[in-house]
Amino acid sequence: MATKVYVTNPQLVLPAEPDQLPLGYTMAVWTEGLPPVTHPPFNEDTLVFLAFGDTAGIAKQKIIDNVVAHVAGITVNDVLFIPEIGTGA
């Protein structure tokens, strides 16, 4: 069965450390034929840290890398963003 991960609801938090910016996001892991399993923001599997100067493309890649590391059996092509990050939309 095919599995897709939908990423949405990015949230930034003012950090205690000035050189890192926590970015939490919500993800829904959906396996065909089953209801999606939602992971709330700011858990280990839904948290990345941005550095000063990171662009939207870098943030997107960090999220993709984190999702692929935490969800078994998926590839980068199985991660979808709602709305798309870095398109200006």
Z-matrix of the N, CA and C atoms (Angstrom, degrees):
N
C 1 1.446
C 2 1.530 1 110.02
N 3 1.312 2 116.11 1 140.01
C 4 1.460 3 121.79 2 -179.37
C 5 1.518 4 110.86 3 -76.43
N 6 1.324 5 115.57 4 140.55
C 7 1.457 6 121.80 5 176.75
C 8 1.517 7 109.00 6 -119.70
N 9 1.325 8 116.00 7 134.39
C 10 1.465 9 123.09 8 176.02
C 11 1.515 10 107.93 9 -125.88
N 12 1.326 11 116.52 10 149.95
C 13 1.454 12 121.86 11 176.53
C 14 1.520 13 107.63 12 -121.20
N 15 1.326 14 116.03 13 123.91
C 16 1.460 15 122.36 14 178.64
C 17 1.520 16 108.20 15 -103.37
N 18 1.330 17 116.62 16 125.15
C 19 1.465 18 123.04 17 -177.74
C 20 1.520 19 108.04 18 -109.88
N 21 1.337 20 116.12 19 131.06
C 22 1.459 21 121.25 20 -179.45
C 23 1.524 22 109.94 21 -151.81
N 24 1.311 23 116.78 22 175.66
C 25 1.459 24 123.60 23 171.78
C 26 1.534 25 113.91 24 60.23
N 27 1.337 26 119.34 25 50.81
C 28 1.469 27 118.92 26 177.09
C 29 1.522 28 111.06 27 -66.46
N 30 1.327 29 116.77 28 139.77
C 31 1.457 30 122.42 29 -178.42
C 32 1.517 31 109.42 30 -137.55
N 33 1.322 32 116.60 31 133.12
C 34 1.459 33 122.08 32 176.00
C 35 1.524 34 109.15 33 -101.59
N 36 1.329 35 115.50 34 149.74
C 37 1.461 36 121.28 35 178.48
C 38 1.522 37 107.69 36 -127.22
N 39 1.331 38 116.38 37 139.80
C 40 1.462 39 118.99 38 174.64
C 41 1.520 40 108.54 39 -68.42
N 42 1.312 41 117.16 40 122.93
C 43 1.463 42 120.52 41 -173.01
C 44 1.524 43 113.00 42 -86.43
N 45 1.318 44 114.49 43 162.23
C 46 1.460 45 120.77 44 171.13
C 47 1.522 46 109.49 45 -78.19
N 48 1.321 47 116.27 46 -31.28
C 49 1.464 48 122.70 47 178.72
C 50 1.525 49 108.46 48 -97.23
N 51 1.312 50 119.03 49 124.48
C 52 1.468 51 119.95 50 -175.52
C 53 1.526 52 114.81 51 -71.04
N 54 1.327 53 118.86 52 -13.17
C 55 1.459 54 119.88 53 -176.79
C 56 1.528 55 113.49 54 -95.24
N 57 1.340 56 118.50 55 -1.25
C 58 1.457 57 121.75 56 178.00
C 59 1.519 58 109.75 57 -132.07
N 60 1.326 59 115.83 58 144.46
C 61 1.452 60 121.78 59 178.10
C 62 1.525 61 107.93 60 -125.38
N 63 1.341 62 118.68 61 109.61
C 64 1.467 63 120.42 62 179.13
C 65 1.525 64 111.33 63 -67.14
N 66 1.319 65 116.05 64 133.37
C 67 1.459 66 123.15 65 176.44
C 68 1.514 67 107.79 66 -123.48
N 69 1.324 68 116.07 67 112.82
C 70 1.463 69 121.22 68 176.80
C 71 1.514 70 108.93 69 -102.08
N 72 1.312 71 116.59 70 153.22
C 73 1.461 72 121.76 71 179.38
C 74 1.520 73 108.59 72 -147.71
N 75 1.311 74 116.00 73 159.22
C 76 1.459 75 121.63 74 175.94
C 77 1.514 76 107.77 75 -98.88
N 78 1.332 77 116.27 76 139.68
C 79 1.467 78 118.23 77 174.04
C 80 1.520 79 109.36 78 -131.74
N 81 1.324 80 114.39 79 143.51
C 82 1.458 81 122.07 80 175.18
C 83 1.518 82 107.14 81 -115.96
N 84 1.326 83 115.84 82 118.03
C 85 1.465 84 121.67 83 179.14
C 86 1.521 85 106.68 84 -93.69
N 87 1.325 86 115.88 85 115.68
C 88 1.455 87 121.00 86 -176.23
C 89 1.521 88 110.04 87 -118.36
N 90 1.319 89 115.26 88 119.12
C 91 1.460 90 121.93 89 173.92
C 92 1.517 91 107.01 90 -103.64
N 93 1.314 92 115.98 91 131.84
C 94 1.457 93 121.93 92 -176.22
C 95 1.528 94 110.93 93 -50.24
N 96 1.326 95 115.60 94 129.23
C 97 1.454 96 121.11 95 178.21
C 98 1.523 97 114.45 96 89.28
N 99 1.327 98 117.55 97 -4.63
C 100 1.461 99 121.95 98 -179.54
C 101 1.528 100 109.44 99 -124.22
N 102 1.335 101 117.89 100 157.59
C 103 1.463 102 118.82 101 174.94
C 104 1.529 103 110.65 102 -70.42
N 105 1.338 104 118.24 103 151.40
C 106 1.473 105 119.68 104 179.66
C 107 1.520 106 111.29 105 -69.61
N 108 1.323 107 115.30 106 151.44
C 109 1.457 108 122.60 107 174.90
C 110 1.521 109 106.81 108 -109.09
N 111 1.339 110 116.16 109 119.84
C 112 1.457 111 121.78 110 -175.99
C 113 1.521 112 110.69 111 -93.57
N 114 1.329 113 116.03 112 135.54
C 115 1.466 114 123.43 113 175.92
C 116 1.525 115 107.17 114 -114.19
N 117 1.341 116 118.77 115 118.83
C 118 1.467 117 121.22 116 -177.80
C 119 1.522 118 112.20 117 -71.58
N 120 1.339 119 117.31 118 162.47
C 121 1.464 120 120.58 119 -178.33
C 122 1.524 121 112.67 120 -68.45
N 123 1.315 122 114.18 121 156.38
C 124 1.466 123 125.08 122 173.16
C 125 1.525 124 114.36 123 71.24
N 126 1.328 125 117.69 124 21.99
C 127 1.460 126 120.83 125 165.97
C 128 1.523 127 107.02 126 -92.94
N 129 1.320 128 117.59 127 172.37
C 130 1.470 129 120.50 128 -179.31
C 131 1.527 130 111.77 129 -55.08
N 132 1.334 131 116.36 130 -37.91
C 133 1.460 132 119.51 131 -176.94
C 134 1.526 133 113.50 132 -86.29
N 135 1.331 134 117.94 133 -2.64
C 136 1.464 135 120.91 134 -179.89
C 137 1.529 136 111.38 135 -133.12
N 138 1.312 137 116.53 136 39.48
C 139 1.459 138 122.31 137 -178.40
C 140 1.522 139 110.20 138 -142.60
N 141 1.323 140 115.64 139 129.36
C 142 1.465 141 121.64 140 172.78
C 143 1.526 142 107.19 141 -131.44
N 144 1.321 143 116.24 142 163.30
C 145 1.459 144 121.29 143 179.13
C 146 1.515 145 109.29 144 -117.70
N 147 1.317 146 115.57 145 126.13
C 148 1.457 147 121.69 146 177.52
C 149 1.518 148 109.02 147 -94.66
N 150 1.308 149 115.86 148 147.11
C 151 1.464 150 122.09 149 175.37
C 152 1.516 151 108.70 150 -102.66
N 153 1.305 152 116.12 151 159.25
C 154 1.461 153 121.11 152 177.31
C 155 1.528 154 108.85 153 -56.02
N 156 1.308 155 116.59 154 128.50
C 157 1.462 156 120.92 155 179.41
C 158 1.513 157 114.83 156 94.45
N 159 1.335 158 118.66 157 -6.06
C 160 1.468 159 120.12 158 176.88
C 161 1.522 160 109.71 159 -63.62
N 162 1.308 161 116.66 160 137.52
C 163 1.457 162 122.55 161 178.81
C 164 1.532 163 109.52 162 -93.64
N 165 1.338 164 116.26 163 174.80
C 166 1.463 165 120.47 164 176.33
C 167 1.527 166 110.55 165 -60.41
N 168 1.317 167 117.20 166 -37.28
C 169 1.468 168 120.72 167 178.36
C 170 1.519 169 112.40 168 -63.75
N 171 1.320 170 116.66 169 -40.17
C 172 1.467 171 120.73 170 177.96
C 173 1.521 172 109.78 171 -68.03
N 174 1.327 173 117.61 172 -42.27
C 175 1.468 174 121.07 173 177.95
C 176 1.523 175 110.34 174 -60.51
N 177 1.319 176 116.63 175 -43.93
C 178 1.467 177 121.07 176 178.84
C 179 1.528 178 110.84 177 -61.07
N 180 1.326 179 117.45 178 -43.83
C 181 1.461 180 120.55 179 -179.42
C 182 1.525 181 111.06 180 -65.60
N 183 1.333 182 117.74 181 -38.54
C 184 1.465 183 120.89 182 177.44
C 185 1.524 184 110.96 183 -63.13
N 186 1.338 185 116.75 184 -40.21
C 187 1.466 186 120.19 185 177.40
C 188 1.523 187 110.21 186 -64.79
N 189 1.320 188 117.36 187 -47.07
C 190 1.467 189 121.19 188 179.62
C 191 1.524 190 110.42 189 -58.42
N 192 1.322 191 117.64 190 -47.12
C 193 1.474 192 121.01 191 179.61
C 194 1.520 193 110.96 192 -59.62
N 195 1.331 194 116.78 193 -40.97
C 196 1.467 195 121.08 194 -179.48
C 197 1.528 196 111.33 195 -67.19
N 198 1.337 197 116.71 196 -42.58
C 199 1.467 198 120.65 197 179.41
C 200 1.525 199 110.40 198 -63.17
N 201 1.329 200 116.79 199 -47.74
C 202 1.468 201 120.61 200 -179.21
C 203 1.527 202 110.84 201 -62.00
N 204 1.329 203 117.44 202 -34.41
C 205 1.466 204 120.82 203 179.00
C 206 1.535 205 112.34 204 -70.47
N 207 1.348 206 117.22 205 -26.38
C 208 1.466 207 119.89 206 -174.21
C 209 1.527 208 115.11 207 -105.35
N 210 1.319 209 118.54 208 -12.45
C 211 1.466 210 121.10 209 -179.69
C 212 1.526 211 107.73 210 -116.85
N 213 1.320 212 115.64 211 114.43
C 214 1.468 213 121.26 212 -176.50
C 215 1.528 214 111.28 213 -68.81
N 216 1.310 215 115.48 214 141.90
C 217 1.447 216 121.75 215 171.14
C 218 1.517 217 116.55 216 81.16
N 219 1.342 218 118.26 217 13.53
C 220 1.461 219 119.17 218 177.89
C 221 1.522 220 110.22 219 -115.52
N 222 1.321 221 115.06 220 163.76
C 223 1.461 222 121.80 221 174.90
C 224 1.531 223 108.17 222 -121.28
N 225 1.308 224 116.34 223 177.49
C 226 1.472 225 120.23 224 179.39
C 227 1.526 226 111.59 225 -60.70
N 228 1.316 227 118.23 226 -26.89
C 229 1.465 228 121.86 227 179.93
C 230 1.525 229 112.66 228 -73.35
N 231 1.329 230 117.43 229 -12.68
C 232 1.463 231 121.82 230 -179.87
C 233 1.526 232 112.80 231 -93.41
N 234 1.333 233 117.70 232 1.12
C 235 1.466 234 122.31 233 -179.42
C 236 1.528 235 108.44 234 -101.96
N 237 1.334 236 115.94 235 119.95
C 238 1.462 237 122.09 236 -177.59
C 239 1.520 238 109.29 237 -121.28
N 240 1.320 239 116.98 238 139.99
C 241 1.456 240 122.79 239 -178.13
C 242 1.523 241 110.64 240 -106.85
N 243 1.323 242 116.48 241 136.80
C 244 1.464 243 123.01 242 177.70
C 245 1.520 244 107.46 243 -127.55
N 246 1.314 245 122.72 244 108.43
C 247 1.463 246 125.74 245 -12.43
C 248 1.528 247 110.20 246 -74.40
N 249 1.287 248 115.77 247 171.58
C 250 1.468 249 121.52 248 -179.77
C 251 1.523 250 109.94 249 -63.55
N 252 1.332 251 117.21 250 134.40
C 253 1.456 252 122.33 251 179.24
C 254 1.533 253 109.31 252 -86.89
N 255 1.331 254 115.75 253 137.60
C 256 1.450 255 120.56 254 172.87
C 257 1.513 256 115.16 255 83.81
N 258 1.330 257 117.72 256 14.49
C 259 1.466 258 119.29 257 -179.85
C 260 1.513 259 111.92 258 -102.89
N 261 1.333 260 117.50 259 -7.26
C 262 1.440 261 120.91 260 -177.05
C 263 1.522 262 112.97 261 80.20
N 264 1.345 263 116.65 262 2.96
C 265 1.472 264 120.64 263 -179.18
C 266 1.507 265 110.67 264 -84.30
